[in-house]
Amino acid sequence: MKKFLVLILVAGGITAGLLNYHFILLDNKIKIMKKITMTFEDTYVDARGSKKLKLLLKRNLVKAGIKQALDDTKKAIKK
């Protein structure tokens, strides 16, 4: 019974993380950003290469601060 309860708690924690955070794969790191709304939409985002421009068209990502994350990545690459 204890194992089942632990399993339920872990699954609930993972689900809460997936609902509340964007996990963005950038060229040189992974950025975790708080979501504006609780959805599974755009939980994992691949922002490598030329895919960055498409991300600026997604309202939820823009509100969460994707532009700032992309700007930080550009600065880190230039150094």
Secondary structure, DSSP 4 states (H G I P E B T S, - for coil): -HHHHHHHHHHHHHHHHHHHEEEEE-SS-EEEEE-SS--STTSEEE--GGGHHHHTT-HHHHHHTHHHHHHHHHHHHH-
